[in-house]
Amino acid sequence: MSSQKYSRRAFIRKNGLGGLGLLAASSLLSNTIIDCTNIKGRPAILDGSAIRKGKTWPDWPIWNPETDSSRIDAVLKSGVWSRATVVSEFEKKWAETVGARRCVTVVNGTNALTVALNQLGVTVGDEVLVPPYTFIGTIVAIINNGAMPVFVDTNRETFQIDVSKIEAKITSRTKAILPVHVLGLPADMNAIMTIARKHNLFVIEDACQAPLAEINNQQVGTFGNAGCYSFQNSKNLPVGEGGAIVSNNENFIDRCYSYHNFGYPYGSVTGAPDAGALRQGNKLRWTEYQAAIGLAQLVRFQEQTNLRNTNAAYLRSKIESLPGIIPYKLSPGVTRPTFHLFAFRYQKEAFGGLSRTGFINALNAEGIPASAGYTPLNTQPYLSEVFQSSLYKKVYPKKMLNIQSYNSNNHCPENDILCNEEAVWLFQNLLLGNRSDMDDIAAAIEKTHANAEQIKKSIG
């Protein structure tokens, strides 16, 4: 594998995880002891024998035709393919699953965030506090509403927004905080909600990577004014594309529903009979067959989440004492993570100066798909392009649109270290393997450590 950094989605496509085959159910319960025979052997990246030679990882997404296809077939045969009763059924079950009162589905997670911000009144001239360690869709949702993203640095231990740095970023323009429960690990919502209440700010939770994660036994996505989810193909509940907004505020969800359906009346959003569209809207409705796929995935969702958590805890115990490996740390009060990604920090000094790229390439050669993850979002070229748009020039003072000044004010040094030097990701489908598979991951790290100087000399 080249030294190129891959996003979560691009890496999955590049490595063709589809078609690798599911492990047999009996193997999921295996307690096989780690096989150390290859740890001190020649590294696979130097033409040695790979630890995972001849082995495969669980496929993703999973589709079992025998159990899953009946709902799809029924929808197709019905001829009712646009939003109807199956979508409503999914929304009801998703709200129940994540512990919220109401849910409305939309075309993807980015639009879930966009609509939630919009219906809370976040608009041109407002600022939204957001972490730089996230997928670009989080920032797109802010920009799509004409608001200004203000980046709060990352806590490298937790990979989450650093709550100790939030209040220093609040100005008279600040309208909302948008924490991201990235990797499936919850942000510190108790601290965030305290700050939000103090400063009268909205909170929109980006829970796209973290459905079922909990803080003090309360699910993320239900602390703030709205919680947003994604059902994109790589997510823990995959539909292909799709998103959802949840809230306990009935009127807010009614407004979201109205907005996603052209602004027509819905629930508490009412007007004169036959008045037509009442307010600004869009067309972001889900289809019946998307909902049918989601309902099929929901059947095994809890079991898969439990398996990931069990394997993640075991894997963490295997690698936390290894030199140069620092696993994620959970935020205060977390009672359940969900592991869309298993992440740790890499310290090259403990590996004889072997670069992170070299370390990741060595793992890949051993048959362990790994990635460096995100690049910093606060310095990418899209921001300069947005600031040059006519809308932003009309709304914001010139000094706010000076990209050099913006970059300086939004400098996130801890996030830069995490993105550019330390972070290593393992994808969630690896955690659907068995204990022997987790042993292989640990063995590959140990093997790379044992041969780090040789690898560095050979690959630079």
C-alpha positions in Angstrom: 0.0 0.0 0.0 1.2 3.5 -0.8 1.8 6.1 1.9 -1.3 8.0 0.8 -3.8 8.8 3.6 -7.2 7.3 3.1 -10.5 8.5 4.4 -12.6 5.8 6.1 -14.8 5.4 3.0 -12.0 5.6 0.5 -9.9 3.1 2.4 -12.8 0.6 2.5 -13.3 0.9 -1.2 -9.6 0.7 -1.9 -9.1 -2.5 0.1 -12.3 -4.2 -1.2 -13.7 -5.3 2.1 -16.8 -6.5 0.3 -16.8 -10.1 -0.6 -14.4 -11.3 2.1 -17.1 -13.5 3.6 -18.7 -13.7 7.0 -17.1 -15.7 9.8 -19.1 -18.7 10.9 -21.1 -18.0 14.0 -19.2 -20.6 16.0 -15.9 -18.9 15.3 -17.2 -15.7 16.9 -17.0 -17.4 20.2 -13.5 -18.7 19.7 -11.0 -18.1 22.6 -8.0 -19.1 20.6 -4.7 -18.1 22.3 -2.5 -15.7 20.3 -0.1 -17.4 17.9 3.3 -15.8 18.4 5.2 -17.8 15.9 5.4 -15.0 13.3 6.0 -12.1 15.7 9.8 -12.3 15.4 9.8 -13.6 11.9 10.6 -11.5 8.9 8.0 -8.7 8.4 5.6 -9.2 5.5 6.5 -5.7 4.2 10.0 -7.1 3.7 8.7 -10.2 1.9 8.2 -12.3 5.1 5.1 -14.3 5.8 2.0 -12.3 6.7 0.3 -13.0 10.0 -3.1 -13.0 8.3 -2.0 -15.0 5.3 -5.0 -16.9 4.0 -7.4 -15.3 6.5 -10.2 -12.9 5.8 -12.1 -10.3 7.7 -15.9 -10.1 8.1 -17.7 -8.6 5.2 -19.3 -5.2 5.3 -22.1 -4.3 4.8 -23.8 -7.6 5.7 -26.9 -8.8 3.8 -28.5 -12.2 4.4 -30.9 -12.8 1.5 -32.7 -15.6 3.4 -33.7 -13.3 6.3 -33.3 -9.8 4.9 -34.9 -9.8 1.4 -38.5 -10.3 2.3 -39.1 -6.6 3.3 -37.4 -5.4 0.1 -39.4 -7.8 -2.0 -42.7 -6.6 -0.4 -41.9 -3.0 -1.0 -40.9 -3.6 -4.7 -44.1 -5.6 -5.3 -46.3 -3.0 -3.7 -45.4 -0.3 -6.2 -45.2 2.2 -3.3 -41.6 3.2 -3.4 -41.7 6.8 -2.2 -42.1 7.7 1.5 -45.0 5.9 3.1 -45.7 3.4 6.0 -42.4 1.6 5.9 -40.4 4.8 6.4 -42.7 5.7 9.3 -42.1 2.3 10.8 -38.4 2.7 10.6 -38.6 6.2 12.2 -40.6 4.9 15.1 -38.2 2.0 15.7 -35.1 4.2 15.3 -36.4 6.7 17.9 -37.1 3.8 20.2 -33.6 2.3 19.5 -31.7 5.5 20.4 -34.0 6.5 23.3 -35.6 9.6 21.7 -39.3 10.6 21.5 -39.4 11.4 17.8 -37.4 10.8 14.5 -37.6 12.0 11.0 -35.4 10.5 8.2 -33.7 12.4 5.4 -31.4 11.5 2.5 -28.1 11.4 4.4 -26.4 12.4 7.6 -25.0 15.6 6.2 -28.6 16.8 5.4 -29.7 15.6 8.8 -27.3 18.1 10.4 -28.2 20.8 7.8 -31.9 20.5 8.5 -31.4 20.4 12.3 -29.3 23.6 12.3 -31.7 25.3 9.9 -34.8 24.5 12.0 -33.1 25.7 15.2 -32.6 29.1 13.4 -28.8 28.8 12.7 -28.3 31.1 9.7 -26.1 33.6 8.0 -24.0 35.7 10.4 -24.1 33.0 13.2 -21.1 31.1 14.4 -21.1 27.3 15.3 -18.4 25.8 17.5 -17.2 22.5 16.0 -14.3 20.1 16.3 -11.8 19.8 13.4 -11.5 16.0 13.9 -14.6 14.9 11.9 -15.8 14.1 8.4 -16.3 17.2 6.2 -20.1 16.7 6.1 -20.2 18.2 9.6 -18.7 21.4 8.3 -20.7 21.4 5.1 -23.9 21.4 7.2 -22.8 24.7 8.9 -21.7 26.3 5.6 -24.9 25.3 3.8 -26.8 27.4 6.3 -24.5 30.4 5.7 -23.0 30.2 9.2 -19.4 30.4 10.2 -17.6 27.3 11.5 -15.4 28.1 14.5 -13.0 25.2 15.3 -12.3 24.1 18.9 -9.2 22.0 19.3 -9.2 18.2 19.9 -8.4 16.4 23.1 -5.8 13.9 21.7 -6.5 11.4 24.5 -10.2 11.1 23.7 -10.2 12.2 20.0 -13.1 14.4 20.9 -13.7 18.2 21.1 -11.6 19.6 24.0 -14.3 21.0 26.3 -11.8 23.0 28.3 -11.3 25.2 25.2 -14.9 25.8 24.2 -15.8 28.9 26.3 -12.7 30.8 25.0 -14.2 30.5 21.4 -17.7 31.9 22.3 -18.5 35.4 20.9 -21.6 37.5 20.4 -22.2 35.6 17.1 -22.1 32.1 18.6 -25.4 30.4 18.2 -24.7 26.7 18.7 -22.2 24.0 19.6 -21.9 21.0 17.3 -20.1 18.2 19.1 -19.2 15.1 17.1 -19.1 11.7 18.8 -16.4 10.7 16.4 -15.2 7.0 16.1 -18.2 5.9 18.1 -16.7 7.4 21.3 -18.9 10.0 23.1 -17.9 13.6 23.6 -18.2 15.0 27.1 -21.8 15.9 26.9 -22.3 16.8 30.5 -19.6 19.5 30.3 -20.9 20.7 26.9 -24.5 21.0 28.1 -23.4 23.0 31.1 -21.6 25.4 28.9 -24.5 25.6 26.5 -27.0 26.4 29.2 -24.7 29.0 30.7 -24.4 30.8 27.4 -27.9 30.1 26.0 -26.6 28.1 23.0 -28.2 25.3 21.0 -26.5 21.9 20.9 -26.8 19.7 17.8 -25.1 16.3 18.3 -23.4 14.7 15.4 -23.9 11.1 16.4 -23.4 9.8 12.8 -20.7 7.4 14.0 -22.1 6.7 17.4 -25.6 5.3 17.6 -26.2 3.3 20.8 -23.3 5.0 22.6 -24.1 6.1 26.1 -23.1 8.5 28.9 -24.4 7.6 32.3 -26.7 5.1 30.5 -28.3 7.9 28.4 -27.7 7.6 24.7 -25.8 10.2 22.8 -28.0 12.2 20.4 -30.5 12.8 23.2 -28.6 15.3 25.3 -28.9 18.4 23.0 -31.7 20.0 21.0 -31.2 17.5 18.2 -29.2 14.3 17.5 -28.2 13.4 13.9 -27.3 10.0 12.4 -26.0 8.6 9.2 -26.8 5.3 7.5 -24.1 5.6 4.8 -22.6 2.3 3.6 -19.7 2.3 6.0 -21.7 3.1 9.1 -22.6 0.7 11.9 -26.2 0.6 10.6 -25.7 0.7 6.8 -28.4 1.5 4.2 -26.3 2.9 1.4 -27.2 6.5 2.0 -29.6 7.9 4.6 -29.8 10.0 7.7 -32.0 10.7 10.7 -32.8 13.5 13.1 -34.1 12.8 16.6 -35.4 15.0 19.4 -37.7 15.0 22.3 -39.1 18.4 21.1 -42.3 17.6 19.2 -42.6 20.9 17.5 -39.0 20.9 16.4 -39.5 17.5 14.7 -42.7 18.6 13.1 -40.7 21.6 11.6 -38.0 19.2 10.4 -40.6 17.0 8.8 -42.3 20.0 7.1 -39.0 21.3 5.8 -38.0 17.9 4.4 -41.3 17.8 2.5 -41.4 21.1 0.7 -42.6 23.1 3.7 -46.0 21.5 3.6 -48.1 21.4 6.9 -47.3 18.7 9.3 -48.3 18.1 12.9 -48.1 21.4 14.8 -47.0 23.2 11.7 -50.4 24.2 10.4 -52.0 26.9 8.3 -55.2 27.7 6.4 -56.8 24.7 4.7 -55.5 24.0 1.2 -52.9 26.8 1.6 -50.2 24.6 0.2 -46.6 25.1 1.3 -46.4 27.2 4.4 -42.7 27.8 4.8 -39.3 27.3 3.2 -38.7 23.7 2.5 -36.7 21.1 0.5 -37.2 17.6 -0.8 -35.2 15.3 1.4 -37.6 12.3 1.8 -36.5 8.8 2.3 -37.7 5.9 0.1 -39.6 2.8 1.2 -36.9 0.4 0.1 -34.2 2.4 2.1 -36.4 1.9 5.2 -36.8 -1.8 4.4 -33.0 -2.2 4.3 -32.7 -0.3 7.6 -35.3 -2.5 9.3 -33.4 -5.6 8.2 -30.2 -4.2 9.6 -31.9 -3.2 12.9 -32.6 -6.9 13.7 -28.8 -7.6 14.3 -27.7 -4.1 15.3 -27.6 -4.6 19.1 -25.8 -7.9 18.8 -23.2 -6.4 16.4 -22.7 -3.5 18.7 -22.1 -5.8 21.7 -19.7 -7.9 19.7 -17.7 -4.8 18.7 -17.5 -3.6 22.3 -16.4 -7.0 23.6 -13.7 -7.3 21.0 -12.6 -3.7 21.4 -12.2 -4.2 25.2 -10.1 -7.3 24.6 -8.0 -5.7 21.9 -7.4 -2.7 24.1 -6.2 -5.0 26.9 -3.8 -6.6 24.5 -2.1 -3.5 23.1 -2.4 -0.9 25.9 1.0 -1.9 27.4 2.8 -2.1 24.1 5.6 0.5 23.7 4.5 3.4 21.6 0.8 2.5 21.5 -1.7 4.7 23.3 -5.3 3.5 23.0 -8.3 5.9 23.1 -9.4 7.2 26.4 -13.2 7.5 27.1 -14.7 10.8 28.1 -16.1 11.2 31.7 -19.2 9.2 32.4 -19.2 7.0 29.3 -21.0 3.8 30.0 -21.0 2.5 26.5 -18.9 3.3 23.4 -19.9 1.8 20.0 -16.7 1.7 17.9 -17.3 2.8 14.4 -13.6 2.9 14.4 -11.0 1.5 16.9 -8.3 4.2 17.3 -5.0 4.5 19.0 -2.1 6.9 19.0 1.2 5.9 17.5 4.5 7.2 19.0 7.3 6.6 16.5 10.1 7.1 19.1 9.2 3.8 20.6 9.5 2.2 17.1 13.0 3.4 16.4 11.7 6.5 14.6 9.7 4.5 12.1 7.2 6.9 10.6 3.5 6.4 11.1 3.1 5.8 7.4 5.7 3.0 7.6 4.0 1.5 10.6 0.6 1.5 8.9 2.1 0.0 5.7 3.7 -2.7 7.8 0.3 -3.5 9.4 -1.4 -3.6 6.0 1.3 -6.0 4.7 0.5 -8.3 7.7 -3.1 -8.3 6.6 -4.4 -5.7 9.1 -6.3 -3.0 7.3 -5.4 0.3 9.0 -5.5 4.0 8.1 -4.1 7.3 9.3 -7.7 8.7 9.3 -8.6 12.4 9.0 -6.6 15.3 7.8 -7.2 18.7 9.5 -10.5 20.2 8.3 -9.7 23.7 9.5 -7.0 24.4 6.9 -8.4 22.8 3.8 -8.9 24.9 0.6 -12.7 24.8 0.6 -12.9 27.4 3.4 -11.1 30.0 1.2 -13.5 29.3 -1.6 -16.5 29.7 0.7 -15.2 33.0 2.0 -15.0 34.3 -1.5 -18.7 33.6 -2.2 -21.1 36.5 -2.7 -23.2 35.4 0.2 -20.3 35.4 2.7 -19.0 38.7 1.4 -22.4 40.3 1.9 -22.9 39.0 5.4 -19.5 38.9 7.1 -17.1 41.8 7.7 -14.0 41.6 5.5 -11.7 40.9 8.4 -13.6 37.7 9.2 -13.1 36.5 5.7 -9.3 37.0 5.6 -8.2 33.4 5.3 -4.8 33.9 6.9 -6.4 35.6 9.9 -9.1 32.9 10.1 -6.5 30.1 10.0 -4.6 31.8 12.8 -7.7 32.2 14.9 -8.7 28.6 14.3 -5.4 27.0 14.7 -5.8 23.6 16.4 -2.2 22.4 17.3 -3.3 19.3 19.2 -5.5 18.2 16.3 -2.6 18.8 13.9 -0.5 16.4 15.9 -3.3 13.8 16.0 -4.0 14.0 12.3 -0.4 14.3 11.0 1.6 12.2 13.4 -0.3 10.0 15.7 -3.8 8.6 14.8 -4.2 5.1 13.6 -7.6 3.6 12.7 -8.9 0.1 12.5 -12.3 -0.3 10.9 -15.4 -1.5 12.7 -15.8 -4.7 10.6 -12.6 -6.0 12.1 -14.3 -5.9 15.5 -16.9 -8.3 14.1 -14.2 -11.0 14.0 -13.3 -13.4 16.8 -10.8 -13.3 19.6 -8.1 -14.9 17.5 -8.5 -12.1 15.0 -7.9 -9.5 17.8 -4.8 -11.5 18.7 -3.6 -11.2 15.1 -3.9 -7.4 15.3 -1.9 -7.3 18.5 0.7 -9.7 17.1 1.1 -7.6 13.9 1.8 -4.5 16.1 4.3 -6.5 18.2 6.0 -7.9 15.1 6.3 -4.5 13.6 7.8 -3.2 16.9 10.3 -6.0 17.0 11.4 -5.3 13.5 10.9 -1.5 13.4 14.6 -0.6 12.8 14.9 -3.1 10.0 11.7 -1.8 8.4 12.8 1.8 8.7 16.1 1.1 7.1 14.5 -0.8 4.2 11.6 1.5 3.3 12.9 4.8 4.6 
